Amino acid sequence: MAGKKGMKSTITVAMSNYLEAGSIVAGAGGLTLWMEYLNLDDFKLGLLGALSANGFGAAIGALAGGILVDKYGRKLIYKYDLLLYMLGVLLITFSFNFPMLLIGYVITGIAVGAAIPAAWTYIAEEAPDNERAARVGFGQLAWSIGPAVSLLLSVALAPLGLLGSRIIFAQLFVIALVTWILQQQINESAIWEEEKKKEEKLKATLKATGQIAENPIKELFTVKANRQAIILLLGIYVFWNLVAGVMGYFMPYIYETVGGLSSAQANLLQAFLWILTVASTYFVFIKLGDKVSRKILYTVGAVMGIVAWAVLSLGSMGLTELFLFVILWGIAAGFGAQAFYGLWASELFHTKYRAKAQGFLFCIARVAVGLISLIVPTMITVLGFKISGLIMIGFLIIAAIIGFVMAPETRGKSLKQIEQERYSA
């Protein structure tokens, strides 16, 4: 268990993850309701997924957010981000036509993306060296609780139809307001402040001698250590996220259209999956991430995810296959690519571009999810679910191999020590 030092700030920042993942799954839980209410076709369904917090909207926000928080501080994002988020969920709550719904999704998506680089970065920078995985794990824990709550509310409010979906977004607004108030009280990252002082001193020295400082964005791609980290993180997160992103937004839709479940049954099944992820995050990633080989943990989770999709794709999608899939994937996701991405993306980059690196990586991941979201409903209709599932398995195998080969061992090391080891050349 992580110690008490800094836990209040960790939990306060982690609440952004709760809101972000909750908004993605709230949209997924009510997808068929919006489809019926607004008579949406496959293209409009795909567009909602592509431009939302699950796709391009989050990609734009992440890219901008990463640059801003490296330049102006980790705390900057918490002054404004949730205000934008609240505007987005309000628009969704009161939507009465497709353009209003789409704009709400886009605004919410941008807010979600902007907060992601700041959250993982802040939590890691404020964590004790021997508890970094545990602290980052609380961000992952909050990310998992958000969808579980949203889906359970979807089941409880199912008799209300679309009104129930609107209520779920309304509760996200209320929680966002409380979280925003709490986030105004957190301190700036001490590591970022120290790095900023060094940068200002270096700039003054270079100016006095007529030299020009290197552009941090250029360094992100020219420095060998950065390129290695980018390959690892894009490899595990983009390919895994192509599958997880489809699941996060379209899984209840798949349960209903392919598996023949009712909306309430689909949401309850997906809620059970997220509850397992919450438990796995706590008992595996938080408890063991600082104590046992991270390569072993990552590989076990990756293999379980592949087996889960094999069961779902190659089986008949009966209740047995559905439950096996949910159990295997639900447990694996708690210590899978997302958790390790949040940890390694914070550890493997220098402080001066830690957040912008995450913004770039998250942007690429969300663009990829946005592109595949445009075609998922059509892909299932045209190719069938079995072929679509085999494509997902292919993505997971790539992520598993890259993670197994390139996983770093950084347990117990300070961020400064990791920087010195990786950037000594």
Secondary structure, 3 states (H helix, E strand, C coil): CCCCCCHHHHHHHHHHHHHHHHHHHHHHHCHHHHHHHHCCCHHHHHHHHHHCCCCHHHHHHHHHHHHHHHHHCHHHHHHHHHHHHHHHHHHHHCCCCHHHHHHHHHHHHHHHHHHHHHHHHHHHHHCCHHHHHHHHHHHHHHHHHHHHHHHHHHHHCHHHCHHHHHHHHHHHHHHHHHHHHHHCCCCCCHHHHHHHHHHHHHHHHHHHCCCCCCCHHHHHHHCHHHHHHHHHHHHHHHHHHHHHHHHHHHHHHHHHHCCCCCHHHHHHHHHHHHHHHHHHHHHHHHHHCCCCCHHHHHHHHHHHHHHHHHHHHHCCCCHHHHHHHHHHHHHHHCCCHHHHHHHHHHHCCCHHHHHHHHHHHHHHHHHHHHHHHHHHHHHHHHHCHHHHHHHHHHHHHHHHHHHHHHCCCCCCCCHHHHHHHHHCC
